[in-house]
Amino acid sequence: MLIQDETEGRMHGRLCAFIQLIGSFKKIVFHMIIENALVFGKIFSVEKKSHSGYTGKRFKAGLKFLAICIAIMLTTPAKAQTSSGNGWYTQGNFVPTNRISVTVTNSLSVPLKYQPVSIKRSELPMGNIPERWVDIVDPDLPGNKEPTAAELKDLGGYVIGKETNGHSIHFQLDDLDKDGVWDEIFFLSDFAPGETRRFYIYFDFHERGLYPHEVHANIANYGHHTVPLLESEIMGWKLWYPHDLDLHGKRKPMLTAYYEYSTNRSGYYMPFEMGTDIMTVQNTFGAGGMCLFENPDDPEHPARAYYSPNKDKGPIKDTRFAFDVVCNGPLRSIIKVKTTNWNSAGGFYELEQNYTVVAHKAWCIVDVHFNKFLPPQKKVMFGAGIRRIMDEYKSVNKGGMVISMGKNIPARIPDEDIGDSVLVVPWEGIGLVVKDEFKPQYVAIKNYGGNHLFQIPETKDLSYQYMAVDGWSFGEVNNNEKDFTKYVEMEGLKYNNPPVVKVFQYEKKGK
């Protein structure tokens, strides 16, 4: 429904722009008539004096042109009865008097669908704005009509009222550093190739707006594990060994993690429609994991926090992991992992990772930042990778992208206690994209079960980032080799070329 509404809104906005163009053209025509009045007069006067065919043709052409001009003047409305994109937004009794305009430009020659857009509070001309006051408006979308009595009864006082000059879109404000002050505005929108679109940040006291959650994140405690879970409605992930992603495939778009941790069930034994665990991680990099190459010339032996020399020697000696939910929807969810006391036997490290999922996307983005970095030697490289998927029949690596695909994968482990059968997945794909700016170098290793990895040169700020992408044959999207490969390539392209956001000055509505 959101796609349809936004598509109709774009068509509506472009129609308005076309009408405005006609209006401008009307003014031009009017001036042309005035400026050429003498010419028409000359045509008429010459016609009376001359019997040449040429002069007669000029007279007829002039009349025809005049008729066209008058038709345009008469049939074109003086002003479009829709938003021009500059009018001030209203919603019911919400009549804001403060706004900041923002433009977002798609720098690519391809369309963007559900494109994430982030605006930092620090980039705004004023930052002391209460979070409950904020509303994001797309001026090109048609506004809501007056809510019905049934809608008011069903949704209560938070239902969006009648709108003018645009439509309030779903967004969220995120306090990323947990200091009690929001840091970013986040929303999704569609863009045509090369398109620049304007949005308005309105603010005044305002509490209306219902935003159903399309992503989810939480820290689960079940069995003998503490497991962070993240999901969009398309795909789910959990950090099985804190730096390695496990997968939960969805048969239908829906959120399922809450059921898994609230019932304390294994991902293999979820209700059918909720999908199932589709990844065997074991000691591999799973569907996405990080490492360090303390000796880049020996890629077969990367350093991994969970597999330290002090593994299972207790929390005092061993690597320690702590988890926190940074934000939890409705459009973006983030989980932070803090790794401390990582002794590789050669080096000592502490780091933070943010795992981010976004609505309508089948990927998870991982940001890695080292707070303490004491390697055994100067020549050290960061690392990120995916396992060689079970029953791999094909892999693709190109630039900073690698894809592994398998057929007839036994996704569900048989359980002798209940006599469950093995679920065979006809096709499954996992992919990983490292941004070009990090200069990734591909390597394949046989150790740790077989993995596709990237070596990444050390950065000045000791940070790097990668995207893990996933699909399976029982999902509604990206469920085959061709579609999945195209999806990874396209999302990787967008990942490397984010939209350009420009913030304009604060405006206050005059009385």
VEXMI-912030 format. One record per residue (C-alpha): residue in three letters; x, y, z. Coordinates in steps of 0.5 Angstrom, whole numbers, padded with zeros to 4 digits, always signed. Layout:
// VEXMI-912030
ALAXYZ;...
// end
This chain:
// VEXMI-912030
MET+0000+0000+0000;LEU+0006+0005+0002;ILE+0009+0004-0005;GLN+0002+0005-0009;ASP+0001+0011-0005;GLU+0008+0014-0006;THR+0008+0012-0013;GLU+0001+0016-0014;GLY+0004+0022-0010;ARG+0010+0022-0015;MET+0005+0022-0021;HIS+0001+0028-0017;GLY+0007+0032-0016;ARG+0009+0031-0023;LEU+0003+0033-0026;CYS+0002+0039-0021;ALA+0009+0041-0024;PHE+0007+0040-0031;ILE+0001+0045-0030;GLN+0005+0050-0027;LEU+0010+0049-0033;ILE+0003+0050-0038;GLY+0002+0056-0033;SER+0009+0059-0035;PHE+0008+0058-0042;LYS+0001+0061-0042;LYS+0005+0068-0039;ILE+0010+0067-0045;VAL+0004+0066-0050;PHE+0001+0072-0047;HIS+0007+0076-0048;MET+0008+0074-0055;ILE+0001+0076-0057;ILE+0002+0083-0054;GLU+0009+0083-0057;ASN+0007+0081-0064;ALA+0000+0085-0064;LEU+0003+0090-0069;VAL+0005+0084-0074;PHE-0002+0082-0074;GLY-0004+0089-0075;LYS+0001+0089-0081;ILE-0002+0083-0084;PHE-0009+0085-0084;SER-0007+0092-0087;VAL-0003+0088-0092;GLU-0008+0083-0094;LYS-0013+0089-0095;LYS-0008+0092-0100;SER-0005+0086-0103;HIS-0008+0080-0107;SER-0001+0076-0107;GLY-0002+0068-0105;TYR+0004+0069-0100;THR+0001+0075-0096;GLY-0006+0071-0096;LYS-0002+0065-0093;ARG+0001+0069-0088;PHE-0006+0072-0086;LYS-0008+0065-0085;ALA-0002+0062-0081;GLY-0003+0068-0076;LEU-0010+0067-0075;LYS-0008+0060-0073;PHE-0003+0062-0069;LEU-0008+0067-0065;ALA-0013+0061-0064;ILE-0008+0057-0061;CYS-0006+0062-0056;ILE-0013+0064-0054;ALA-0015+0057-0053;ILE-0009+0056-0049;MET-0011+0062-0045;LEU-0018+0060-0044;THR-0017+0052-0042;THR-0011+0053-0037;PRO-0013+0054-0030;ALA-0010+0061-0027;LYS-0007+0057-0022;ALA-0006+0049-0020;GLN-0011+0047-0014;THR-0006+0043-0011;SER+0001+0044-0007;SER+0006+0047-0011;GLY+0011+0044-0006;ASN+0012+0051-0002;GLY+0006+0052+0001;TRP+0006+0051+0009;TYR+0003+0044+0011;THR-0003+0043+0016;GLN-0006+0037+0019;GLY-0012+0038+0023;ASN-0011+0043+0029;PHE-0003+0042+0027;VAL-0001+0049+0024;PRO+0006+0049+0025;THR+0010+0056+0024;ASN+0017+0053+0024;ARG+0020+0049+0018;ILE+0027+0047+0015;SER+0028+0045+0008;VAL+0032+0039+0006;THR+0034+0037-0001;VAL+0036+0030-0003;THR+0039+0028-0009;ASN+0040+0021-0012;SER+0047+0021-0016;LEU+0046+0015-0019;SER+0042+0014-0026;VAL+0038+0008-0023;PRO+0032+0009-0019;LEU+0032+0008-0012;LYS+0026+0005-0008;TYR+0026+0005+0000;GLN+0032+0009+0000;PRO+0035+0010+0007;VAL+0036+0018+0008;SER+0039+0020+0015;ILE+0040+0027+0017;LYS+0044+0029+0023;ARG+0042+0034+0028;SER+0048+0037+0028;GLU+0047+0039+0021;LEU+0041+0043+0022;PRO+0041+0051+0023;MET+0038+0049+0030;GLY+0038+0043+0034;ASN+0034+0044+0040;ILE+0028+0041+0038;PRO+0024+0037+0042;GLU+0023+0030+0039;ARG+0015+0030+0040;TRP+0015+0036+0036;VAL+0018+0034+0029;ASP+0014+0032+0023;ILE+0017+0030+0016;VAL+0013+0032+0010;ASP+0013+0030+0003;PRO+0010+0036-0001;ASP+0009+0032-0007;LEU+0005+0027-0004;PRO-0003+0028-0003;GLY-0005+0029+0004;ASN-0010+0025+0008;LYS-0017+0026+0008;GLU-0021+0028+0014;PRO-0021+0021+0018;THR-0028+0017+0019;ALA-0031+0016+0025;ALA-0029+0009+0024;GLU-0022+0011+0024;LEU-0022+0015+0030;LYS-0025+0009+0034;ASP-0020+0004+0032;LEU-0014+0009+0032;GLY-0016+0014+0037;GLY-0013+0021+0038;TYR-0006+0019+0034;VAL-0010+0018+0028;ILE-0007+0023+0022;GLY-0012+0029+0021;LYS-0014+0032+0015;GLU-0007+0035+0011;THR-0006+0040+0006;ASN+0000+0042+0002;GLY+0004+0035+0003;HIS+0003+0029+0007;SER+0007+0027+0013;ILE+0011+0021+0012;HIS+0014+0015+0017;PHE+0020+0017+0020;GLN+0024+0016+0027;LEU+0029+0020+0031;ASP+0035+0016+0034;ASP+0039+0017+0040;LEU+0045+0014+0037;ASP+0050+0016+0043;LYS+0045+0015+0049;ASP+0046+0021+0052;GLY+0039+0023+0052;VAL+0039+0028+0046;TRP+0037+0025+0039;ASP+0042+0025+0034;GLU+0039+0023+0027;ILE+0033+0024+0023;PHE+0032+0017+0019;PHE+0026+0016+0014;LEU+0025+0012+0007;SER+0023+0015+0000;ASP+0023+0013-0007;PHE+0027+0017-0012;ALA+0028+0017-0020;PRO+0035+0017-0023;GLY+0038+0023-0022;GLU+0032+0026-0018;THR+0033+0032-0013;ARG+0027+0032-0008;ARG+0025+0037-0003;PHE+0023+0035+0004;TYR+0021+0039+0010;ILE+0022+0038+0017;TYR+0016+0042+0021;PHE+0017+0043+0028;ASP+0012+0045+0033;PHE+0008+0042+0039;HIS+0005+0036+0036;GLU+0004+0028+0038;ARG+0000+0025+0032;GLY+0002+0020+0028;LEU+0002+0012+0028;TYR+0008+0008+0025;PRO+0007+0001+0025;HIS+0014-0003+0026;GLU+0017-0006+0020;VAL+0024-0008+0024;HIS+0025-0011+0030;ALA+0031-0012+0035;ASN+0032-0015+0042;ILE+0037-0019+0046;ALA+0035-0026+0047;ASN+0036-0030+0053;TYR+0035-0037+0051;GLY+0038-0044+0052;HIS+0045-0043+0055;HIS+0046-0037+0050;THR+0045-0029+0050;VAL+0043-0028+0043;PRO+0042-0021+0040;LEU+0037-0022+0034;LEU+0035-0017+0029;GLU+0030-0017+0023;SER+0027-0014+0017;GLU+0020-0017+0015;ILE+0024-0020+0009;MET+0030-0023+0013;GLY+0032-0024+0020;TRP+0039-0025+0023;LYS+0042-0027+0030;LEU+0049-0026+0033;TRP+0051-0033+0034;TYR+0058-0032+0036;PRO+0058-0025+0037;HIS+0061-0023+0031;ASP+0058-0028+0026;LEU+0051-0027+0023;ASP+0046-0033+0023;LEU+0040-0033+0018;HIS+0033-0034+0019;GLY+0029-0034+0013;LYS+0022-0031+0012;ARG+0016-0035+0008;LYS+0012-0029+0008;PRO+0014-0021+0010;MET+0013-0021+0018;LEU+0017-0020+0024;THR+0018-0027+0028;ALA+0024-0026+0033;TYR+0019-0024+0038;TYR+0016-0031+0038;GLU+0023-0034+0038;TYR+0026-0031+0044;SER+0019-0030+0048;THR+0017-0038+0047;ASN+0025-0040+0048;ARG+0024-0044+0042;SER+0030-0046+0037;GLY+0030-0042+0030;TYR+0029-0049+0027;TYR+0022-0050+0030;MET+0018-0044+0029;PRO+0011-0044+0026;PHE+0011-0046+0019;GLU+0009-0039+0016;MET+0015-0035+0020;GLY+0020-0039+0017;THR+0026-0042+0020;ASP+0033-0042+0021;ILE+0037-0043+0015;MET+0044-0043+0016;THR+0049-0047+0020;VAL+0055-0043+0023;GLN+0059-0047+0027;ASN+0066-0044+0027;THR+0065-0041+0020;PHE+0064-0034+0019;GLY+0057-0035+0017;ALA+0053-0030+0013;GLY+0058-0025+0015;GLY+0063-0024+0020;MET+0070-0020+0022;CYS+0077-0022+0024;LEU+0084-0019+0024;PHE+0089-0021+0019;GLU+0095-0020+0024;ASN+0100-0023+0019;PRO+0096-0021+0012;ASP+0101-0026+0008;ASP+0098-0032+0012;PRO+0090-0031+0011;GLU+0089-0038+0013;HIS+0090-0036+0020;PRO+0086-0030+0022;ALA+0085-0027+0029;ARG+0078-0028+0031;ALA+0075-0026+0038;TYR+0071-0032+0040;TYR+0077-0036+0038;SER+0082-0033+0042;PRO+0087-0038+0046;ASN+0083-0036+0052;LYS+0077-0039+0050;ASP+0072-0042+0055;LYS+0077-0040+0061;GLY+0072-0036+0064;PRO+0070-0029+0063;ILE+0076-0026+0067;LYS+0081-0029+0062;ASP+0077-0030+0056;THR+0074-0025+0051;ARG+0068-0021+0053;PHE+0062-0019+0050;ALA+0056-0014+0052;PHE+0050-0012+0048;ASP+0045-0006+0047;VAL+0039-0004+0043;VAL+0041+0003+0040;CYS+0034+0004+0037;ASN+0028-0001+0035;GLY+0024+0002+0029;PRO+0020+0003+0026;LEU+0024+0003+0020;ARG+0031+0002+0023;SER+0034-0002+0028;ILE+0041-0002+0031;ILE+0044-0007+0036;LYS+0051-0005+0039;VAL+0056-0010+0041;LYS+0062-0008+0045;THR+0068-0013+0045;THR+0073-0012+0051;ASN+0079-0016+0053;TRP+0081-0019+0047;ASN+0088-0023+0047;SER+0090-0026+0041;ALA+0096-0028+0044;GLY+0100-0023+0039;GLY+0096-0017+0040;PHE+0090-0014+0045;TYR+0084-0011+0042;GLU+0077-0007+0044;LEU+0072-0005+0039;GLU+0065-0003+0038;GLN+0060-0006+0033;ASN+0054-0003+0030;TYR+0049-0008+0027;THR+0044-0004+0023;VAL+0037-0007+0019;VAL+0032-0003+0015;ALA+0025-0004+0013;HIS+0024-0007+0006;LYS+0031-0009+0006;ALA+0035-0016+0006;TRP+0041-0014+0009;CYS+0045-0012+0015;ILE+0050-0007+0015;VAL+0056-0008+0020;ASP+0060-0002+0023;VAL+0067-0004+0026;HIS+0071+0001+0030;PHE+0077-0001+0035;ASN+0077+0003+0041;LYS+0084+0000+0043;PHE+0088-0003+0038;LEU+0095-0006+0040;PRO+0097-0011+0034;PRO+0104-0015+0034;GLN+0106-0012+0028;LYS+0105-0006+0024;LYS+0103-0009+0018;VAL+0096-0011+0020;MET+0089-0012+0016;PHE+0082-0012+0018;GLY+0078-0017+0015;ALA+0070-0019+0014;GLY+0067-0025+0010;ILE+0062-0030+0009;ARG+0062-0038+0010;ARG+0063-0042+0003;ILE+0055-0044+0004;MET+0053-0051+0005;ASP+0053-0055-0002;GLU+0056-0049-0005;TYR+0055-0049-0013;LYS+0057-0042-0015;SER+0061-0036-0012;VAL+0062-0029-0015;ASN+0067-0024-0013;LYS+0068-0018-0016;GLY+0071-0012-0013;GLY+0069-0011-0006;MET+0063-0016-0007;VAL+0063-0023-0006;ILE+0057-0028-0007;SER+0056-0036-0005;MET+0050-0040-0007;GLY+0048-0047-0006;LYS+0043-0052-0008;ASN+0039-0057-0004;ILE+0041-0055+0003;PRO+0039-0059+0009;ALA+0037-0053+0013;ARG+0033-0056+0019;ILE+0037-0061+0024;PRO+0034-0067+0025;ASP+0032-0068+0032;GLU+0032-0075+0035;ASP+0027-0074+0041;ILE+0022-0071+0036;GLY+0023-0075+0030;ASP+0023-0068+0026;SER+0025-0069+0019;VAL+0030-0065+0015;LEU+0028-0059+0011;VAL+0032-0058+0005;VAL+0032-0051+0002;PRO+0033-0052-0006;TRP+0037-0045-0007;GLU+0040-0041-0002;GLY+0045-0035-0003;ILE+0049-0030+0002;GLY+0053-0024+0000;LEU+0058-0019+0003;VAL+0060-0012+0000;VAL+0065-0008+0003;LYS+0065-0001+0001;ASP+0070+0001-0005;GLU+0073+0007+0000;PHE+0076+0001+0004;LYS+0080-0002-0002;PRO+0078-0009+0000;GLN+0082-0015-0003;TYR+0079-0022-0004;VAL+0082-0028-0001;ALA+0079-0035+0000;ILE+0081-0039+0006;LYS+0080-0047+0007;ASN+0081-0046+0015;TYR+0075-0045+0019;GLY+0070-0049+0015;GLY+0072-0045+0008;ASN+0070-0038+0007;HIS+0070-0032+0003;LEU+0074-0026+0006;PHE+0076-0019+0004;GLN+0083-0016+0007;ILE+0082-0009+0009;PRO+0088-0004+0010;GLU+0088-0001+0016;THR+0084+0006+0017;LYS+0086+0012+0020;ASP+0080+0012+0025;LEU+0081+0005+0026;SER+0074+0004+0023;TYR+0071+0000+0017;GLN+0064-0002+0015;TYR+0061-0008+0011;MET+0054-0010+0008;ALA+0051-0018+0009;VAL+0046-0019+0004;ASP+0042-0026+0004;GLY+0036-0030+0000;TRP+0033-0036+0000;SER+0028-0040-0005;PHE+0022-0040+0000;GLY+0022-0032+0001;GLU+0018-0028-0003;VAL+0024-0024-0006;ASN+0031-0025-0009;ASN+0029-0033-0009;ASN+0033-0035-0014;GLU+0040-0034-0017;LYS+0039-0029-0022;ASP+0035-0024-0018;PHE+0039-0025-0012;THR+0045-0023-0016;LYS+0042-0017-0019;TYR+0040-0015-0012;VAL+0047-0016-0009;GLU+0050-0012-0014;MET+0044-0006-0014;GLU+0044-0005-0007;GLY+0052-0005-0007;LEU+0052+0000-0012;LYS+0047+0004-0008;TYR+0051+0003-0001;ASN+0057+0006-0005;ASN+0053+0012-0007;PRO+0049+0014-0002;PRO+0044+0020-0004;VAL+0047+0027-0003;VAL+0043+0031+0003;LYS+0043+0039+0003;VAL+0040+0042+0009;PHE+0037+0049+0008;GLN+0036+0055+0013;TYR+0031+0055+0018;GLU+0024+0059+0016;LYS+0019+0062+0020;LYS+0012+0063+0018;GLY+0009+0070+0018;LYS+0003+0072+0021;
// end
